[in-house]
């Protein structure tokens, strides 16, 4: 099963007056206008993606709101090829109720949290209650735990090491550290090494081959390569381009880096099924 573990679908108005414009300025083109479902589906088809994980995201202070209902609606349109992760802001006094609603009423399989964008410490009481609710429903949690482009983003909450306490407490909860935790990839590797319920995706790293090669080598050296996931971060990047750039590491790595085995690269691409994280399997394209 070829899974893209990190994708987005949105309407421009979901991104708010701060996050959307700064996002476009950061990537250098109007990405905020490129997140339609039709564009998403075309990009996944082009790359041969069997199932895409579609992430909601809400941050109350900056009016960023890719709604859980919107993501659930996308999944309902194509349940064979889409899995939805909701999002709640732990600072929202109704966050726990919204987790229960996302799981019970919307059928979402995980949560997307972002301490630096949402402005919460991963050890806060508010966050802990969200983790408890997610664990009650067996939901996976994807954390944007790493660098951010937003001027108001709180990097003091962004280090992957802060997730060690979360992972060792909620041992049955699958945790994904997005983007390899860049720029703290060494912290990500250390957290994964001691916590077998922690995974990482490589989204948004493929266009920086020297950085990607160093990150992947560290993950291999720690022996956690079986918990490394492919993710594109669509619509910022096309998954087909990401696959091409990723496969280059097997034969033509950047200067100063040894080539990686094709077997490792292809396993990360095609042998990371939803069941790896205890998520419900969905039919592949050939079964639909």
Beta strands, then each sheet from edge to edge (+ up, - down):
strand 1: 3-7
strand 2: 51-55
strand 3: 57-59
strand 4: 64-66
strand 5: 82-86
strand 6: 110-113
strand 7: 140-143
strand 8: 175-177
strand 9: 198-201
strand 10: 228-229
sheet 1: 1+ 2+ 5+ 6+ 7+ 8+ 9+ 10+
sheet 2: 3+ 4-
end
